[in-house]
């Protein structure tokens, strides 16, 4: 890949607003691509710009509708390679199917690996993503993966709130590493909500490890799916004497009746990013932060063959 190659950015239908914001930061115009459907529901793609010899970025979260978003990404990549693009980087702010990253029981697939194979097979040269549900998914790819973190964007906003005595809370043991990073940067304490999962969508919260009484609390997680875990965590934190509870979640999946659950919870503010469009689910207690500058800087560095590692901190 040469520094002299043109840089172009395209998007499917999943993240067009974010893609446009990224292009604005880069001082570019979003590439002209028609992504529609045939009458029978098949994805139809046509790229109207000349991409021969260019370094092309495709910005597309594999969010709801997950399968359509994934197929749009794969077909866009295939289209660009067949149009003689020199190098194709898939920018996937939210990587769907990430929760199926291992065989937790017999006779189940590892769908995250399957999706990684499909993205590579389509002709993708590189992947950029944000806050994977499981960091080891990077290893499912046989091509370079740049795993960015939304924490700097979230922490900058939280610092501006001047929350005083503060504790950062993880909703499970698996999220402690993320919570510790937030706590270190914010100069806050660290706590863990110990929960026992009773079913696919039900959790039984047992107790809190750490001090939260009389403190403002920030609950951090990589995604907000059904909202069940967070609602139960907020409930037990308030019972333990926490003051205002803020919730930070990079990916606002908000499936099913998640918004209704969150509205009833004692959440001061739900802070999310724009990796997934809200599709009309916006509420007054939500604060949406853009990752456009973070992603744009990563794209610029990749195109110029500069180090991206400083963005991982």
C-alpha positions in Angstrom: 0.0 0.0 0.0 1.5 3.3 -1.1 1.1 6.7 0.7 0.2 8.1 -2.7 -2.9 6.0 -3.2 -6.2 7.7 -3.0 -8.3 7.3 0.1 -12.0 6.7 -0.3 -14.8 6.0 2.2 -18.0 4.1 1.5 -20.9 2.9 3.7 -23.8 0.6 3.6 -27.2 1.5 5.3 -26.2 0.6 8.8 -24.0 3.5 9.8 -24.4 6.2 7.1 -24.7 9.0 9.6 -21.5 7.9 11.4 -19.7 7.4 8.1 -20.7 11.0 7.0 -19.4 12.3 10.3 -16.1 10.5 9.9 -15.8 11.9 6.4 -16.4 15.4 7.7 -13.6 15.0 10.2 -11.3 13.8 7.4 -12.4 16.6 5.1 -13.8 14.2 2.6 -17.1 13.4 0.9 -18.7 10.0 1.4 -18.3 7.8 -1.6 -21.2 7.3 -4.0 -22.6 3.7 -3.6 -26.1 2.5 -4.1 -27.1 -0.2 -1.6 -30.6 -1.4 -2.1 -32.6 -4.7 -2.4 -34.0 -6.7 -5.3 -37.8 -7.4 -5.1 -37.1 -10.8 -3.4 -35.0 -9.2 -0.7 -31.5 -9.9 -2.0 -28.9 -7.1 -1.5 -28.1 -5.1 -4.5 -24.9 -2.9 -4.6 -23.5 -0.5 -7.2 -20.5 1.7 -6.6 -20.6 4.8 -8.8 -17.1 6.2 -8.1 -13.9 5.0 -9.7 -12.0 3.0 -7.0 -9.2 1.5 -9.2 -5.9 1.5 -7.3 -7.5 3.3 -4.3 -7.4 2.5 -0.6 -11.0 2.1 0.3 -12.6 2.1 3.8 -16.1 0.6 4.2 -17.8 1.8 7.4 -20.6 -0.6 8.4 -21.7 -1.9 11.8 -23.2 -5.3 11.7 -26.1 -4.1 13.8 -29.9 -4.6 13.5 -31.0 -5.8 11.0 -27.9 -7.9 11.6 -28.0 -10.2 8.7 -28.8 -7.5 6.2 -26.0 -5.3 7.6 -23.5 -8.2 7.4 -24.4 -9.1 3.8 -24.2 -5.4 2.8 -20.7 -5.3 4.2 -19.6 -8.5 2.4 -21.1 -7.5 -0.9 -19.6 -4.0 -0.8 -16.2 -5.5 -0.1 -16.6 -8.0 -3.0 -17.8 -5.2 -5.3 -14.8 -3.0 -4.5 -12.3 -5.7 -5.0 -13.8 -6.6 -8.4 -13.7 -2.9 -9.2 -9.9 -3.1 -8.7 -9.6 -1.3 -5.4 -6.0 -1.8 -4.2 -6.7 -2.2 -0.5 -10.0 -2.6 1.4 -10.3 -1.9 5.1 -13.6 -2.8 6.8 -14.5 -0.4 9.6 -16.9 -2.3 11.8 -17.7 0.0 14.8 -20.0 -2.7 16.2 -19.1 -6.3 15.5 -22.3 -8.4 15.6 -22.4 -12.1 16.5 -19.5 -11.4 19.0 -21.4 -13.0 21.9 -21.1 -16.4 20.1 -17.3 -16.6 20.6 -16.9 -20.1 22.1 -18.7 -23.4 22.6 -20.3 -22.8 26.0 -22.2 -26.1 25.6 -22.4 -29.0 23.2 -23.7 -28.7 19.6 -23.5 -24.9 19.3 -21.6 -22.8 16.7 -18.8 -20.3 17.1 -20.5 -17.8 15.0 -17.9 -15.0 15.6 -15.3 -17.1 14.0 -17.6 -17.9 11.0 -18.3 -14.2 10.5 -14.6 -13.4 10.7 -13.9 -16.0 8.0 -16.6 -14.6 5.8 -15.2 -11.0 6.1 -11.8 -12.2 5.2 -13.0 -14.4 2.3 -14.9 -11.5 0.8 -11.5 -9.8 0.1 -11.1 -7.6 3.2 -7.4 -6.7 3.8 -7.8 -5.1 7.3 -10.5 -4.6 10.0 -11.0 -1.7 12.4 -13.5 -2.2 15.2 -14.4 -0.8 18.6 -14.9 -2.6 22.0 -15.3 -6.2 20.9 -17.5 -8.1 23.3 -14.6 -10.6 23.6 -11.1 -9.3 22.9 -10.0 -12.7 21.7 -12.1 -12.4 18.6 -9.1 -10.4 17.1 -7.4 -13.8 16.8 -10.3 -15.2 14.8 -9.1 -13.2 11.8 -6.1 -14.1 9.6 -5.8 -10.4 8.6 -4.7 -7.4 10.7 -7.3 -6.1 13.2 -7.2 -2.7 14.9 -9.2 -3.0 18.1 -10.1 0.5 19.3 -11.6 1.5 22.6 -14.3 4.1 23.2 -13.1 4.8 26.7 -11.2 8.0 25.8 -14.4 9.5 24.4 -16.4 8.4 27.4 -13.8 9.5 30.0 -13.5 12.9 28.5 -17.2 13.5 28.9 -17.3 12.0 32.4 -14.4 14.2 33.5 -16.4 17.2 32.5 -19.3 16.2 34.7 -17.1 16.7 37.9 -18.8 13.9 39.8 -16.8 14.3 42.9 -16.3 11.1 45.0 -16.8 8.4 42.4 -16.7 4.6 42.0 -16.6 2.7 38.7 -18.6 -0.5 38.7 -18.4 -3.6 36.5 -21.5 -5.6 36.0 -19.6 -8.8 36.1 -16.1 -10.2 36.6 -15.4 -10.3 32.8 -15.7 -6.5 32.6 -13.3 -5.7 35.4 -10.4 -4.9 33.0 -12.6 -2.2 31.3 -13.8 -0.9 34.6 -10.3 -0.7 36.0 -9.2 1.4 33.0 -12.0 3.9 33.6 -11.3 4.0 37.3 -7.6 4.7 36.8 -8.2 7.5 34.3 -11.0 9.1 36.5 -9.1 8.7 39.8 -12.1 6.7 41.1 -12.7 3.6 43.2 -13.5 0.2 41.7 -16.4 -2.1 42.5 -18.0 -5.3 41.0 -21.6 -6.4 41.0 -21.5 -10.2 41.5 -24.4 -11.8 39.6 -25.6 -15.2 38.9 -27.2 -15.9 35.6 -30.5 -17.8 35.9 -31.3 -18.0 32.1 -30.4 -16.4 28.8 -32.3 -13.1 29.7 -32.5 -13.3 33.5 -29.9 -12.6 36.1 -30.0 -12.9 39.9 -27.7 -10.2 41.4 -26.0 -11.4 44.6 -23.9 -8.6 46.1 -21.5 -5.8 45.5 -17.7 -6.2 45.9 -16.3 -2.8 46.8 -17.5 0.5 48.3 -20.3 2.5 46.7 -22.2 4.0 49.7 -22.5 7.8 49.5 -20.7 7.9 46.2 -21.7 8.7 42.6 -21.3 5.6 40.5 -20.5 4.9 36.8 -21.5 1.5 35.6 -19.4 0.5 32.5 -20.1 -2.2 29.9 -19.2 -2.8 26.3 -22.8 -3.1 25.1 -26.4 -2.6 26.3 -28.5 -5.4 24.9 -31.7 -6.2 26.8 -30.7 -4.0 29.7 -31.5 -6.7 32.3 -28.1 -6.9 33.9 -27.7 -3.2 34.2 -31.2 -2.6 35.6 -30.5 -5.3 38.3 -27.1 -3.8 39.0 -28.5 -0.3 39.4 -31.2 -1.6 41.8 -28.6 -3.3 44.1 -26.2 -0.3 43.9 -29.0 2.1 45.1 -29.8 -0.4 47.9 -26.2 -0.2 48.9 -26.4 3.6 49.3 -25.0 4.8 45.9 -26.0 8.3 45.0 -26.4 9.1 41.3 -25.9 6.2 38.9 -24.5 6.8 35.5 -24.3 4.0 32.9 -21.7 3.9 30.1 -22.2 1.4 27.3 -20.3 1.7 24.0 -22.9 -0.2 21.9 -26.6 0.6 22.3 -28.1 -2.6 21.0 -31.3 -1.9 23.0 -33.1 -5.0 21.9 -36.7 -5.8 22.8 -38.1 -3.8 25.7 -34.7 -2.6 26.9 -35.6 1.1 26.7 -38.8 0.6 28.8 -36.7 -1.3 31.4 -34.1 1.5 31.5 -36.7 4.2 31.8 -38.0 2.6 35.0 -34.5 2.2 36.5 -32.9 4.9 38.7 -30.4 5.9 36.1 -29.2 9.5 36.2 -27.8 9.3 32.6 -27.2 6.5 30.0 -24.0 7.4 28.1 -23.7 5.6 24.8 -21.8 6.0 21.5 -23.0 6.3 17.9 -21.6 2.9 16.8 -25.2 1.8 16.4 -28.0 4.2 15.3 -30.8 4.5 17.9 -33.6 4.1 15.3 -35.9 6.5 17.2 -35.1 5.0 20.7 -33.7 8.3 21.9 -34.8 9.4 25.4 -34.0 12.5 27.5 -31.9 10.5 29.9 -29.6 9.3 27.1 -26.4 11.0 26.0 -24.9 10.0 22.7 -21.2 10.6 22.1 -19.7 10.3 18.7 -16.7 8.1 18.0 -16.2 9.8 14.6 -13.0 11.6 15.5 -11.5 8.4 17.1 -12.3 6.3 14.0 -11.2 9.0 11.5 -7.8 9.3 13.2 -7.3 5.6 13.1 -8.3 5.5 9.4 -6.0 8.4 8.6 -3.0 6.7 10.3 -3.7 3.4 8.6 -3.8 5.1 5.2 -0.6 6.9 5.9 1.0 3.8 7.3 1.5 5.4 10.7 1.3 3.8 14.2 -2.2 3.2 15.5 -1.1 1.8 18.9 -1.4 5.1 20.8 -5.1 5.1 20.1 -5.5 1.8 22.1 -4.6 3.5 25.4 
